[in-house]
Amino acid sequence: MNKRRVARLNSLLREVISEILREDLHHILGTGHLVTVTSVEITADLSFAKVFISVLGEQPLKEAYCESLNEHAKQIAHLAYKKVVMRSFPKLQFCLDEGLEKQMRISHLLEELDPPPAVLDNPEI
């Protein structure tokens, strides 16, 4: 399959799934969670899609929310199928996107490695 088409489908599915989580399933999944669909990776044969989400909160909350989404994956796929015209809809798997947390951790470590200003001012070093 064309890489451009796969990229467009990834983007379209990200938008549609975000809309479904926000508008259609908020009563099942709860409204107290701030969830973002960060990306979707669909296979070339369009049979499987990984949906990466970012959830604001502690790790146990994130894992429980992701598990809940995986339990409702068929329902989410059915609702998305109604909004996206495809011959067959891929099976969805929700995964936590730890990218932001990793980025913040790396930034914090780099700040700790930064030498103090007094060392920078010393011409002998």
Backbone as a printed PyTorch tensor [residue, N CA C, xyz], in Angstrom:
tensor([[[  0.8420,  -1.1800,   0.0000],
         [  0.0000,   0.0000,   0.0000],
         [  0.8910,   1.2500,   0.0000]],

        [[  0.4000,   2.2760,  -0.5990],
         [  1.0900,   3.5540,  -0.7060],
         [  1.3480,   4.1490,   0.6830]],

        [[  2.5820,   4.6070,   0.9280],
         [  2.9300,   5.1770,   2.2400],
         [  2.1340,   6.4310,   2.5410]],

        [[  1.8440,   7.2130,   1.5140],
         [  1.0350,   8.4310,   1.7330],
         [ -0.3690,   8.0830,   2.1880]],

        [[ -0.9350,   7.0350,   1.6000],
         [ -2.2870,   6.6330,   1.9790],
         [ -2.3080,   6.1310,   3.4210]],

        [[ -1.3070,   5.3550,   3.7840],
         [ -1.2210,   4.8620,   5.1620],
         [ -1.0770,   6.0280,   6.1270]],

        [[ -0.2550,   7.0110,   5.7920],
         [ -0.0800,   8.1880,   6.6550],
         [ -1.3880,   8.9660,   6.7880]],

        [[ -2.1250,   9.1060,   5.6850],
         [ -3.4210,   9.8040,   5.7430],
         [ -4.4230,   9.0280,   6.5920]],

        [[ -4.4260,   7.7020,   6.4600],
         [ -5.3220,   6.8810,   7.2720],
         [ -4.9580,   6.9720,   8.7540]],

        [[ -3.6570,   6.9700,   9.0560],
         [ -3.2190,   7.1220,  10.4470],
         [ -3.7410,   8.4290,  11.0380]],

        [[ -3.6000,   9.4930,  10.2860],
         [ -4.0620,  10.8040,  10.7520],
         [ -5.5830,  10.8380,  10.9070]],

        [[ -6.2850,  10.2870,   9.9260],
         [ -7.7490,  10.2640,   9.9710],
         [ -8.2440,   9.4370,  11.1560]],

        [[ -7.6570,   8.2660,  11.3640],
         [ -8.0630,   7.4260,  12.4840],
         [ -7.7690,   8.0960,  13.8220]],

        [[ -6.6480,   8.8040,  13.9170],
         [ -6.3190,   9.5260,  15.1570],
         [ -7.4030,  10.5470,  15.4680]],

        [[ -7.8290,  11.3000,  14.4690],
         [ -8.8690,  12.3080,  14.6770],
         [-10.2090,  11.6790,  15.0400]],

        [[-10.5860,  10.6310,  14.3260],
         [-11.8820,   9.9900,  14.5560],
         [-11.9230,   9.3280,  15.9320]],

        [[-10.8720,   8.6170,  16.2980],
         [-10.8430,   7.9490,  17.6060],
         [-10.8330,   8.9840,  18.7230]],

        [[-10.1120,  10.0750,  18.5440],
         [-10.1310,  11.1570,  19.5390],
         [-11.5480,  11.6880,  19.7310]],

        [[-12.2390,  11.9030,  18.6320],
         [-13.6140,  12.4040,  18.6940],
         [-14.5310,  11.4120,  19.4020]],

        [[-14.3620,  10.1350,  19.1160],
         [-15.1920,   9.1060,  19.7530],
         [-14.9550,   9.0750,  21.2540]],

        [[-13.7000,   9.1290,  21.6670],
         [-13.3930,   9.1110,  23.1040],
         [-13.9490,  10.3400,  23.8030]],

        [[-13.8850,  11.4610,  23.1200],
         [-14.3350,  12.7260,  23.7060],
         [-15.8560,  12.8410,  23.7510]],

        [[-16.5400,  12.3980,  22.6850],
         [-17.9660,  12.6650,  22.5670],
         [-18.8680,  11.4490,  22.7820]],

        [[-18.4440,  10.2790,  22.3320],
         [-19.3410,   9.1240,  22.3510],
         [-19.1630,   8.2110,  23.5560]],

        [[-17.9640,   8.0930,  24.0750],
         [-17.7160,   7.1280,  25.1500],
         [-17.3840,   7.7630,  26.4890]],

        [[-17.5540,   9.0560,  26.6180],
         [-17.2080,   9.7130,  27.8810],
         [-18.0380,   9.1770,  29.0380]],

        [[-19.2600,   8.7260,  28.7790],
         [-20.1160,   8.1970,  29.8510],
         [-19.6400,   6.8290,  30.3280]],

        [[-18.9810,   6.0680,  29.4750],
         [-18.4670,   4.7500,  29.8620],
         [-17.0840,   4.8670,  30.4930]],

        [[-16.2210,   5.6390,  29.8630],
         [-14.8270,   5.7120,  30.2860],
         [-14.5880,   6.7550,  31.3650]],

        [[-15.5350,   7.6310,  31.5920],
         [-15.3730,   8.6660,  32.6000],
         [-14.9320,   9.9740,  31.9860]],

        [[-15.2950,  11.0570,  32.6480],
         [-14.9650,  12.3790,  32.1270],
         [-13.8180,  13.0320,  32.8820]],

        [[-13.3220,  12.4010,  33.9370],
         [-12.2950,  13.0220,  34.7590],
         [-10.8780,  12.8300,  34.2570]],

        [[-10.7080,  12.1610,  33.1150],
         [ -9.3690,  11.8730,  32.6160],
         [ -9.0540,  12.7620,  31.4210]],

        [[ -7.8510,  13.2710,  31.3980],
         [ -7.3960,  14.0260,  30.2400],
         [ -6.6070,  13.0640,  29.3660]],

        [[ -7.1990,  12.6690,  28.2450],
         [ -6.6210,  11.6720,  27.3510],
         [ -6.4040,  12.2950,  25.9890]],

        [[ -5.2410,  12.0110,  25.4090],
         [ -4.9270,  12.4790,  24.0760],
         [ -4.5030,  11.2910,  23.2360]],

        [[ -5.0620,  11.1750,  22.0530],
         [ -4.5880,  10.1730,  21.1030],
         [ -3.4150,  10.8150,  20.3810]],

        [[ -2.2090,  10.3160,  20.6690],
         [ -1.0090,  10.9570,  20.1240],
         [ -0.6940,  10.5030,  18.7110]],

        [[ -0.9320,   9.2190,  18.4250],
         [ -0.6830,   8.7270,  17.0720],
         [ -1.3690,   7.3880,  16.8650]],

        [[ -1.4680,   7.0170,  15.6050],
         [ -2.0170,   5.7140,  15.2100],
         [ -1.0480,   5.1340,  14.1890]],

        [[ -0.7410,   3.8490,  14.3570],
         [  0.1080,   3.1500,  13.4020],
         [ -0.6710,   1.9600,  12.8530]],

        [[ -1.0880,   2.0680,  11.6040],
         [ -1.8660,   1.0050,  10.9620],
         [ -0.9260,   0.1570,  10.1080]],

        [[ -1.1680,  -1.1460,  10.0700],
         [ -0.3310,  -2.0230,   9.2610],
         [ -0.6240,  -1.8080,   7.7820]],

        [[  0.2910,  -2.2570,   6.9380],
         [  0.1500,  -2.0500,   5.4900],
         [ -1.0720,  -2.7620,   4.9240]],

        [[ -1.4640,  -3.8880,   5.5310],
         [ -2.6410,  -4.6060,   5.0350],
         [ -3.9370,  -4.1160,   5.6720]],

        [[ -3.8620,  -3.0810,   6.4860],
         [ -5.0030,  -2.4170,   7.1230],
         [ -5.8080,  -3.3260,   8.0630]],

        [[ -5.1780,  -4.3570,   8.6020],
         [ -5.9030,  -5.2790,   9.4700],
         [ -5.7200,  -4.9830,  10.9520]],

        [[ -4.7220,  -4.1990,  11.2980],
         [ -4.3890,  -3.9690,  12.7000],
         [ -3.8960,  -2.5380,  12.8660]],

        [[ -4.2900,  -1.8920,  13.9680],
         [ -3.8430,  -0.5200,  14.2360],
         [ -3.5010,  -0.3680,  15.7130]],

        [[ -2.3240,   0.1580,  15.9830],
         [ -1.9410,   0.5080,  17.3470],
         [ -2.3040,   1.9700,  17.5600]],

        [[ -3.0290,   2.2260,  18.6310],
         [ -3.4490,   3.5820,  18.9620],
         [ -2.6910,   3.9940,  20.2110]],

        [[ -1.8280,   4.9920,  20.0740],
         [ -1.0250,   5.4590,  21.1990],
         [ -1.7490,   6.6060,  21.8900]],

        [[ -1.8900,   6.4780,  23.2160],
         [ -2.5940,   7.4960,  23.9920],
         [ -1.6920,   8.0230,  25.0860]],

        [[ -1.9650,   9.2370,  25.4680],
         [ -1.2980,   9.8690,  26.5990],
         [ -2.3840,  10.2370,  27.6090]],

        [[ -2.1930,   9.7880,  28.8440],
         [ -3.1740,  10.0260,  29.8960],
         [ -2.4990,  10.8250,  30.9960]],

        [[ -3.1380,  11.8870,  31.4350],
         [ -2.6030,  12.7020,  32.5070],
         [ -2.9320,  12.0510,  33.8420]],

        [[ -1.9240,  11.7790,  34.6530],
         [ -2.1570,  11.1740,  35.9570],
         [ -1.0410,  10.2210,  36.3390]],

        [[ -1.2590,   9.5200,  37.4330],
         [ -0.2880,   8.5590,  37.9390],
         [ -0.2970,   7.2870,  37.0910]],

        [[  0.7790,   6.5160,  37.1870],
         [  0.9470,   5.3150,  36.3670],
         [ -0.1890,   4.2970,  36.5280]],

        [[ -0.6450,   3.9880,  37.7560],
         [ -1.7540,   3.0220,  37.8620],
         [ -3.0240,   3.4990,  37.1480]],

        [[ -3.3050,   4.7980,  37.2060],
         [ -4.4610,   5.3570,  36.5080],
         [ -4.2960,   5.2090,  35.0010]],

        [[ -3.1060,   5.4930,  34.5020],
         [ -2.8320,   5.3800,  33.0680],
         [ -3.0420,   3.9520,  32.5960]],

        [[ -2.4980,   2.9930,  33.3400],
         [ -2.6180,   1.5950,  32.9470],
         [ -4.0640,   1.1190,  33.0010]],

        [[ -4.8030,   1.5530,  34.0210],
         [ -6.2100,   1.1590,  34.1350],
         [ -7.0240,   1.7490,  32.9810]],

        [[ -6.7480,   2.9800,  32.6130],
         [ -7.4820,   3.6120,  31.5210],
         [ -7.1770,   2.9280,  30.1920]],

        [[ -5.9090,   2.5930,  29.9740],
         [ -5.5210,   1.9100,  28.7510],
         [ -6.1830,   0.5320,  28.6780]],

        [[ -6.2230,  -0.1610,  29.7960],
         [ -6.8800,  -1.4640,  29.8580],
         [ -8.3770,  -1.3290,  29.5520]],

        [[ -8.9960,  -0.2960,  30.0880],
         [-10.4110,  -0.0480,  29.8280],
         [-10.6550,   0.2200,  28.3410]],

        [[ -9.7660,   0.9770,  27.7180],
         [ -9.8990,   1.2450,  26.2820],
         [ -9.7720,  -0.0460,  25.4760]],

        [[ -8.8370,  -0.9110,  25.8690],
         [ -8.6810,  -2.1840,  25.1590],
         [ -9.9060,  -3.0730,  25.3320]],

        [[-10.5660,  -2.9900,  26.4910],
         [-11.7970,  -3.7470,  26.7010],
         [-12.9270,  -3.2350,  25.8120]],

        [[-12.9200,  -1.9470,  25.5160],
         [-13.9560,  -1.3310,  24.6790],
         [-13.4910,  -1.1390,  23.2300]],

        [[-12.3870,  -1.7870,  22.8380],
         [-11.8090,  -1.5820,  21.5060],
         [-12.7790,  -1.9360,  20.3870]],

        [[-13.5420,  -3.0210,  20.5500],
         [-14.4980,  -3.4040,  19.4970],
         [-15.5890,  -2.3550,  19.3370]],

        [[-16.0570,  -1.8190,  20.4570],
         [-17.0910,  -0.7860,  20.4060],
         [-16.5420,   0.4830,  19.7510]],

        [[-15.3180,   0.8430,  20.0890],
         [-14.6840,   2.0280,  19.4980],
         [-14.4940,   1.8170,  17.9920]],

        [[-14.0460,   0.6200,  17.6080],
         [-13.8620,   0.3150,  16.1830],
         [-15.1890,   0.3750,  15.4390]],

        [[-16.2400,  -0.1150,  16.0520],
         [-17.5660,  -0.0840,  15.4140],
         [-18.0270,   1.3630,  15.1960]],

        [[-17.8470,   2.2080,  16.2030],
         [-18.2340,   3.6200,  16.0570],
         [-17.3730,   4.3210,  15.0090]],

        [[-16.0790,   3.9930,  14.9810],
         [-15.1800,   4.6120,  13.9970],
         [-15.5040,   4.1310,  12.5820]],

        [[-15.8950,   2.8710,  12.4640],
         [-16.2480,   2.3120,  11.1580],
         [-17.4040,   3.0790,  10.5230]],

        [[-18.3120,   3.5710,  11.3480],
         [-19.4470,   4.3510,  10.8420],
         [-19.0050,   5.7120,  10.3060]],

        [[-17.8660,   6.2180,  10.8070],
         [-17.4160,   7.5520,  10.4040],
         [-16.3440,   7.5330,   9.3120]],

        [[-15.6870,   6.3820,   9.1340],
         [-14.6110,   6.2640,   8.1500],
         [-15.0240,   5.2110,   7.1230]],

        [[-14.9670,   5.5760,   5.8610],
         [-15.3510,   4.6400,   4.8080],
         [-14.1430,   3.7650,   4.4730]],

        [[-14.2250,   2.5070,   4.9130],
         [-13.1800,   1.5210,   4.6260],
         [-13.8730,   0.1860,   4.3550]],

        [[-13.2480,  -0.6370,   3.5320],
         [-13.8200,  -1.9420,   3.2280],
         [-13.8980,  -2.7890,   4.4950]],

        [[-12.8190,  -2.8360,   5.2420],
         [-12.8160,  -3.5130,   6.5460],
         [-12.0560,  -2.6270,   7.5190]],

        [[-12.4700,  -2.6580,   8.7500],
         [-11.8540,  -1.7810,   9.7400],
         [-10.8150,  -2.5650,  10.5270]],

        [[ -9.6700,  -1.9500,  10.8220],
         [ -8.6130,  -2.6800,  11.5340],
         [ -8.9730,  -2.9580,  12.9940]],

        [[ -8.3840,  -4.0040,  13.5170],
         [ -8.5080,  -4.3150,  14.9390],
         [ -7.6560,  -3.3020,  15.6980]],

        [[ -8.2120,  -2.7160,  16.7580],
         [ -7.5180,  -1.6650,  17.5030],
         [ -6.8550,  -2.2280,  18.7580]],

        [[ -5.6610,  -1.7470,  19.0180],
         [ -4.9700,  -2.0320,  20.2750],
         [ -4.4830,  -0.6920,  20.8260]],

        [[ -4.8480,  -0.3980,  22.0710],
         [ -4.4500,   0.8510,  22.6970],
         [ -3.1830,   0.6390,  23.5200]],

        [[ -2.2300,   1.5520,  23.3670],
         [ -0.9520,   1.4960,  24.0750],
         [ -0.6620,   2.8670,  24.6700]],

        [[ -0.0090,   2.8600,  25.8180],
         [  0.3900,   4.1260,  26.4290],
         [  1.5760,   4.7020,  25.6780]],

        [[  1.5170,   5.9800,  25.3980],
         [  2.6250,   6.6910,  24.7690],
         [  3.4180,   7.3660,  25.8820]],

        [[  4.5920,   6.8420,  26.1370],
         [  5.4310,   7.3470,  27.2290],
         [  6.4150,   8.4150,  26.7380]],

        [[  6.2540,   8.8860,  25.5230],
         [  7.1840,   9.8360,  24.9280],
         [  7.3520,  11.1170,  25.7280]],

        [[  6.2470,  11.7110,  26.1800],
         [  6.3240,  12.9640,  26.9170],
         [  7.0290,  12.7690,  28.2570]],

        [[  6.7090,  11.6820,  28.9560],
         [  7.3500,  11.4220,  30.2390],
         [  8.8420,  11.1890,  30.0630]],

        [[  9.2230,  10.4460,  29.0080],
         [ 10.6430,  10.2030,  28.7390],
         [ 11.3630,  11.5080,  28.4170]],

        [[ 10.7130,  12.3560,  27.6420],
         [ 11.3070,  13.6360,  27.2770],
         [ 11.5230,  14.5070,  28.5150]],

        [[ 10.5420,  14.5260,  29.4180],
         [ 10.6760,  15.3180,  30.6380],
         [ 11.7820,  14.7500,  31.5330]],

        [[ 11.8860,  13.4210,  31.6150],
         [ 12.9190,  12.7820,  32.4190],
         [ 14.3080,  13.0990,  31.8670]],

        [[ 14.4760,  13.0510,  30.5470],
         [ 15.7600,  13.3680,  29.9200],
         [ 16.1130,  14.8280,  30.1560]],

        [[ 15.1370,  15.7070,  30.0220],
         [ 15.3670,  17.1290,  30.2640],
         [ 15.8240,  17.3770,  31.7010]],

        [[ 15.1810,  16.6900,  32.6400],
         [ 15.5510,  16.8280,  34.0500],
         [ 16.9750,  16.3180,  34.2820]],

        [[ 17.3360,  15.1880,  33.6770],
         [ 18.6880,  14.6480,  33.8270],
         [ 19.7330,  15.5850,  33.2210]],

        [[ 19.4090,  16.1840,  32.0890],
         [ 20.3450,  17.1220,  31.4660],
         [ 20.5420,  18.3710,  32.3190]],

        [[ 19.4780,  18.8180,  32.9750],
         [ 19.6060,  19.9670,  33.8760],
         [ 20.5070,  19.6350,  35.0540]],

        [[ 20.4250,  18.3910,  35.5450],
         [ 21.2870,  17.9740,  36.6440],
         [ 22.7460,  17.8850,  36.2120]],

        [[ 23.0090,  17.5460,  34.9630],
         [ 24.3750,  17.4300,  34.4580],
         [ 25.0030,  18.7790,  34.1380]],

        [[ 24.1940,  19.7770,  33.9620],
         [ 24.6710,  21.1140,  33.6360],
         [ 25.6090,  21.5910,  34.7360]],

        [[ 26.8260,  22.0040,  34.4000],
         [ 27.7540,  22.4600,  35.4520],
         [ 27.2680,  23.7610,  36.0860]],

        [[ 27.5790,  23.9540,  37.3630],
         [ 27.1630,  25.1980,  38.0190],
         [ 27.8170,  26.4120,  37.3600]],

        [[ 27.2070,  27.5900,  37.4570],
         [ 27.7470,  28.7860,  36.7970],
         [ 29.1520,  29.1580,  37.2630]],

        [[ 29.5300,  28.8620,  38.5020],
         [ 30.8600,  29.2060,  39.0080],
         [ 31.9400,  28.4740,  38.2100]],

        [[ 31.7180,  27.2790,  37.7950],
         [ 32.6950,  26.5200,  37.0240],
         [ 32.8610,  27.1260,  35.6410]],

        [[ 31.7960,  27.6320,  35.0630],
         [ 31.8600,  28.2440,  33.7480],
         [ 32.6500,  29.5470,  33.7560]],

        [[ 32.6260,  30.2700,  34.8680],
         [ 33.3160,  31.5490,  34.9620],
         [ 34.8140,  31.3970,  35.2370]],

        [[ 35.2580,  30.2400,  35.6400],
         [ 36.6470,  30.0020,  35.9910],
         [ 37.4630,  29.8100,  34.7180]],

        [[ 38.4160,  30.7190,  34.3920],
         [ 39.1750,  30.6340,  33.1400],
         [ 40.2160,  29.5130,  33.1310]],

        [[ 40.5600,  28.9440,  34.3040],
         [ 41.5770,  27.9090,  34.3700],
         [ 41.0870,  26.5710,  33.8700]],

        [[ 39.8180,  26.3860,  33.7700],
         [ 39.2710,  25.0810,  33.3730],
         [ 39.1770,  24.9490,  31.8980]]])
